[in-house]
């Protein structure tokens, strides 16, 4: 699989990433709250892989509520991984987290996880590589484990898209979007990112081996699903 670009988050962008996103905290806090509830029945000493861990928000959010869980922060951007390591170390959690610079296929295949989190990552993966991405996640889960996937997802050809685009412009404005960047949003969603309709994401999850993906979250174009790797019986 060709690697998606890493220059979405060069070092200077990684440093200011959290500051730019502070105004969206009500969205991210709600999403992380629901993820915490979704995973509440995992084993006490679970191991969780965070794909595209960014600056470590989901690890920090989960680690305090589940004090015996261990984590792997997998992140292709060195700048983001450095910030992630710094934040997790400052929180006193470094002994519970391994840091790997890379992509999902760089995570050792012989290590299996109770949960794999892909939070706001999949829209950076080309559409033709998306099925392989989810298959790679599936291959790293223990039986009974969960995948939690959140991404920008919408039917960009639907009659509802112009109205949703205006909402998305409001979100981007809160993050410091300029008149020029807002005007380019449709092009970014179609050609820079790989935004697909929710039905496509659900198809990718099913075809990668997950039985029943359940949509648990939506905030404008940010959609989230979870699915469980069901134990197979002979």
C-alpha positions as CSV (number, residue, x, y, z in Angstrom):
1,X,0.0,0.0,0.0
2,X,1.4,3.4,-0.9
3,X,1.9,5.6,2.1
4,X,-0.4,8.6,2.6
5,X,1.4,11.9,2.8
6,X,2.9,13.0,6.2
7,X,3.2,16.7,5.4
8,X,-0.4,17.4,6.6
9,X,1.3,18.1,9.9
10,X,4.8,19.4,9.6
11,X,6.6,20.2,12.9
12,X,5.4,23.7,13.1
13,X,1.8,22.6,12.6
14,X,2.1,19.9,15.2
15,X,3.1,22.4,17.9
16,X,0.0,24.6,17.4
17,X,-2.4,21.7,16.5
18,X,-4.1,21.5,19.9
19,X,-4.3,25.3,20.3
20,X,-6.2,25.6,16.9
21,X,-8.6,22.8,17.9
22,X,-9.5,24.2,21.4
23,X,-12.7,25.8,20.1
24,X,-13.9,22.4,18.9
25,X,-13.5,20.9,22.4
26,X,-17.3,20.3,22.8
27,X,-17.2,18.0,19.8
28,X,-14.0,16.1,20.7
29,X,-15.0,15.8,24.3
30,X,-18.4,14.3,23.4
31,X,-16.8,11.9,20.9
32,X,-14.2,10.8,23.5
33,X,-16.9,10.4,26.2
34,X,-18.8,8.0,23.9
35,X,-15.6,6.1,23.0
36,X,-14.9,5.6,26.7
37,X,-18.4,4.2,27.2
38,X,-18.2,1.9,24.1
39,X,-15.0,0.3,25.5
40,X,-16.1,0.0,29.1
41,X,-16.4,-3.8,29.0
42,X,-12.9,-4.5,27.7
43,X,-10.6,-6.5,29.9
44,X,-9.1,-4.7,32.9
45,X,-5.6,-4.9,31.4
46,X,-6.4,-4.2,27.8
47,X,-3.9,-3.1,25.2
48,X,-5.1,-0.4,22.8
49,X,-3.6,0.7,19.5
50,X,-4.1,4.3,18.5
51,X,-3.6,4.7,14.7
52,X,-2.7,8.2,13.8
53,X,-2.4,9.1,17.5
54,X,-1.7,12.7,16.8
55,X,-0.9,14.6,20.0
56,X,-2.3,11.9,22.1
57,X,-5.8,13.2,23.0
58,X,-7.6,9.8,23.0
59,X,-4.8,8.1,25.0
60,X,-4.9,10.8,27.6
61,X,-8.7,10.7,27.8
62,X,-8.8,6.9,28.2
63,X,-5.7,6.3,30.4
64,X,-7.1,8.2,33.3
65,X,-10.4,6.3,33.4
66,X,-8.8,2.9,32.7
67,X,-5.6,2.9,34.9
68,X,-4.5,-0.6,33.9
69,X,-4.7,-0.2,30.1
70,X,-1.6,0.1,28.0
71,X,-1.4,1.9,24.7
72,X,0.6,2.1,21.5
73,X,0.7,5.5,19.8
74,X,1.2,4.9,16.1
75,X,1.8,8.2,14.2
76,X,3.5,8.8,10.8
77,X,4.3,12.5,11.5
78,X,7.5,12.9,13.7
79,X,6.3,16.3,14.8
80,X,3.0,15.0,16.0
81,X,4.6,12.0,17.7
82,X,7.1,14.2,19.5
83,X,4.2,16.4,20.9
84,X,2.3,13.2,21.8
85,X,5.3,11.8,23.7
86,X,5.8,15.0,25.5
87,X,2.2,15.3,26.6
88,X,1.9,11.7,27.7
89,X,5.2,11.9,29.6
90,X,4.1,15.1,31.3
91,X,0.9,13.4,32.4
92,X,3.0,10.6,34.0
93,X,1.8,8.0,31.6
94,X,4.9,7.2,29.6
95,X,5.3,3.8,31.3
96,X,2.0,2.7,29.9
97,X,2.5,3.9,26.3
98,X,4.8,2.7,23.4
99,X,5.5,5.2,20.6
100,X,5.9,4.1,17.0
101,X,6.5,6.4,14.0
102,X,4.7,4.8,11.1
103,X,1.5,3.6,9.6
104,X,-0.9,0.7,10.4
105,X,1.1,-1.8,8.3
106,X,4.2,-0.8,10.4
107,X,2.5,-2.1,13.6
108,X,3.8,-5.7,14.3
109,X,1.3,-8.2,12.9
110,X,2.0,-10.7,15.7
111,X,0.8,-8.2,18.3
112,X,-2.9,-8.2,18.9
113,X,-5.0,-5.6,20.6
114,X,-8.2,-5.4,22.5
115,X,-9.2,-2.2,20.6
116,X,-7.8,-0.2,17.7
117,X,-8.7,3.4,17.5
118,X,-8.7,5.3,14.2
119,X,-9.8,8.8,15.2
120,X,-10.0,11.4,12.4
121,X,-7.5,9.4,10.3
122,X,-9.3,7.5,7.5
123,X,-10.1,10.6,5.4
124,X,-6.3,10.9,4.8
125,X,-6.2,7.5,3.2
126,X,-6.9,7.3,-0.5
127,X,-10.2,5.7,-1.4
128,X,-8.5,2.9,-3.3
129,X,-6.4,2.1,-0.2
130,X,-9.2,2.3,2.4
131,X,-10.2,-1.3,2.3
132,X,-6.6,-2.4,2.9
133,X,-6.4,0.1,5.7
134,X,-9.3,-1.5,7.5
135,X,-8.1,-5.0,6.8
136,X,-4.8,-4.1,8.4
137,X,-6.7,-3.0,11.5
138,X,-8.8,-6.2,11.5
139,X,-5.6,-8.3,11.4
140,X,-4.3,-6.7,14.6
141,X,-7.4,-7.2,16.7
142,X,-8.0,-10.0,19.3
143,X,-11.2,-11.9,19.0
144,X,-13.9,-9.9,20.7
145,X,-11.9,-6.7,20.2
146,X,-13.2,-3.4,18.9
147,X,-12.4,-1.0,16.1
148,X,-13.5,2.6,16.7
149,X,-13.3,4.7,13.5
150,X,-14.1,8.4,13.2
151,X,-13.6,10.3,10.0
152,X,-14.9,13.2,7.9
153,X,-17.6,11.5,5.9
154,X,-20.4,12.9,3.7
155,X,-21.9,12.4,0.2
156,X,-20.3,15.3,-1.6
157,X,-22.6,14.8,-4.6
158,X,-25.8,14.9,-2.5
159,X,-28.3,17.7,-2.7
160,X,-27.7,18.2,1.1
161,X,-24.0,19.0,0.6
162,X,-24.2,22.8,-0.1
163,X,-26.1,23.3,3.2
164,X,-23.6,21.0,5.1
165,X,-20.7,22.9,3.5
166,X,-21.9,26.1,5.1
167,X,-21.9,24.4,8.5
168,X,-18.4,23.0,7.8
169,X,-17.2,26.5,6.9
170,X,-18.4,27.7,10.3
171,X,-16.3,24.9,11.9
172,X,-13.3,25.8,9.9
173,X,-13.7,29.5,10.7
174,X,-13.5,28.6,14.4
175,X,-10.2,27.0,13.7
176,X,-8.8,30.1,12.0
177,X,-9.9,29.5,8.4
178,X,-9.4,32.4,6.1
179,X,-11.6,33.6,3.3
180,X,-9.2,32.0,0.8
181,X,-9.0,28.7,2.6
182,X,-12.8,28.5,3.1
183,X,-13.3,29.1,-0.6
184,X,-11.1,26.1,-1.3
185,X,-13.0,23.7,1.0
186,X,-14.9,21.8,-1.7
187,X,-11.6,21.1,-3.5
188,X,-9.9,20.1,-0.3
189,X,-12.7,17.6,0.6
190,X,-12.7,16.1,-2.9
191,X,-9.1,16.1,-4.0
192,X,-6.8,16.6,-1.0
193,X,-8.6,14.5,1.5
194,X,-10.5,11.4,0.5
195,X,-14.0,12.0,1.9
196,X,-16.5,9.3,1.1
197,X,-20.2,8.9,2.0
198,X,-21.0,7.0,5.2
199,X,-22.4,4.1,3.2
200,X,-19.0,3.7,1.6
201,X,-17.2,3.6,5.0
202,X,-19.7,1.0,6.3
203,X,-19.0,-1.1,3.1
204,X,-15.3,-0.9,3.7
205,X,-15.7,-2.0,7.3
206,X,-17.9,-5.0,6.3
207,X,-15.7,-6.1,3.4
208,X,-12.6,-5.9,5.7
209,X,-14.3,-8.5,8.0
210,X,-16.4,-6.6,10.5
211,X,-19.9,-7.8,10.7
212,X,-22.1,-5.0,11.8
213,X,-20.5,-1.5,11.9
214,X,-22.7,0.8,14.1
215,X,-22.6,4.5,13.7
216,X,-22.4,6.0,17.2
217,X,-21.5,9.6,16.5
218,X,-22.1,12.5,14.1
219,X,-21.2,16.2,14.3
220,X,-21.8,17.8,11.0
221,X,-19.5,15.8,8.7
222,X,-17.5,14.1,11.4
223,X,-19.0,10.5,11.7
224,X,-18.0,7.7,14.0
225,X,-18.5,3.9,13.9
226,X,-17.6,1.0,16.1
227,X,-17.5,-2.7,15.2
228,X,-16.5,-5.8,17.1
229,X,-14.4,-8.7,15.9
230,X,-16.7,-11.5,16.8
231,X,-15.3,-14.8,18.1
232,X,-15.4,-17.5,15.5
233,X,-16.6,-20.9,16.4
234,X,-15.8,-24.1,14.5
